[in-house]
């Protein structure tokens, strides 16, 4: 996962005027009254801003003010009396939410704290699920109910079997270690697809290269500090890429950095015939220009074959770059995308696009959103990992598949 500073730097020059604009909008909202004579509820853009804490005053009279309709087609997906809730806070950088349907719990990664967390649906309890997690990032539950995780420190993909054992699914390609596996999803044919950008090659989210490697060129950093004895450190040797793990165990390189710079979040359409892939900014050790915060779509063929590359969205909303990261589709094929707009208040959270690439809705959060997934017993609750916190809101649709 790329950290927020890249997008913040990119939009920094435009912030004063935008802040003034948002402050004016906030003042208007704060003084407005609803058709029923009640003050409009606070929002992320009001002054003072909305309080998301569990014990805060109610924020919703009818439709959450931070669930925003951009196109009328989005109205059908809104649950009017459902409010965005902050379920928990306390992470350093929250990522990789995944819903376990059988156990009715959500897990996610707190990458810098080297742990996975768990939220229980029956009572909202949050506890540590796995520590150490090897600075895991993306997580998923496959169609057999097994957890699959992308690990930064070990540069590998692991699967936790139903008997409690763990299997290494991928740790190298062509004899070279991966950079830092990031996000993963299972295809309907049983294969696993995962991205491998370089964001884990830094002290905060993983471990840098050995001395002389791209993320540690001067050798001033010691990658072994704070790590268990026997950790195998490496130098970056592969391009950023997208990979596919065949059910036979064969690993194929599907796309490289030259085709989609810094591949990050990924997901499939409900029929698994379309692959969506986010392209984010430069990471540690990158020598190329890096991604531009865009989403690309591809037709999925047999095995690792993809074709018909096309720009799905540049993720610019009202002139603000809402950098994409993790994403999921719903059963109607709409794409729900985590939004990283840096310091642009009111644009962090989630953007929602129809299958034709048209923005239809937004969910505004007070923190940068890194990833999301559908969960809950009916798979109609959107869980969002955003910087230090976990948020959720009910929606009037279901996620397209287990994730």
Secondary structure as GFF3:
##gff-version 3
##sequence-region A 1 403
A	DSSP	alpha_helix	5	11	.	.	.	ID=ss1
A	DSSP	three_ten_helix	12	14	.	.	.	ID=ss2
A	DSSP	alpha_helix	15	31	.	.	.	ID=ss3
A	DSSP	beta_strand	67	69	.	.	.	ID=ss4
A	DSSP	three_ten_helix	72	77	.	.	.	ID=ss5
A	DSSP	beta_strand	85	89	.	.	.	ID=ss6
A	DSSP	beta_strand	94	100	.	.	.	ID=ss7
A	DSSP	beta_strand	105	110	.	.	.	ID=ss8
A	DSSP	beta_strand	115	120	.	.	.	ID=ss9
A	DSSP	beta_strand	126	130	.	.	.	ID=ss10
A	DSSP	beta_strand	136	141	.	.	.	ID=ss11
A	DSSP	beta_strand	147	151	.	.	.	ID=ss12
A	DSSP	beta_strand	156	160	.	.	.	ID=ss13
A	DSSP	beta_strand	166	170	.	.	.	ID=ss14
A	DSSP	beta_strand	172	173	.	.	.	ID=ss15
A	DSSP	beta_strand	176	177	.	.	.	ID=ss16
A	DSSP	beta_strand	184	186	.	.	.	ID=ss17
A	DSSP	beta_strand	192	196	.	.	.	ID=ss18
A	DSSP	beta_strand	241	245	.	.	.	ID=ss19
A	DSSP	beta_strand	251	256	.	.	.	ID=ss20
A	DSSP	beta_strand	263	268	.	.	.	ID=ss21
A	DSSP	beta_strand	274	279	.	.	.	ID=ss22
A	DSSP	beta_strand	294	300	.	.	.	ID=ss23
A	DSSP	beta_strand	306	313	.	.	.	ID=ss24
A	DSSP	beta_strand	316	317	.	.	.	ID=ss25
A	DSSP	beta_strand	320	321	.	.	.	ID=ss26
A	DSSP	beta_strand	323	329	.	.	.	ID=ss27
A	DSSP	beta_strand	335	340	.	.	.	ID=ss28
A	DSSP	beta_strand	349	353	.	.	.	ID=ss29
A	DSSP	beta_strand	359	364	.	.	.	ID=ss30
A	DSSP	beta_strand	369	375	.	.	.	ID=ss31
A	DSSP	beta_strand	381	386	.	.	.	ID=ss32
A	DSSP	beta_strand	389	394	.	.	.	ID=ss33
###
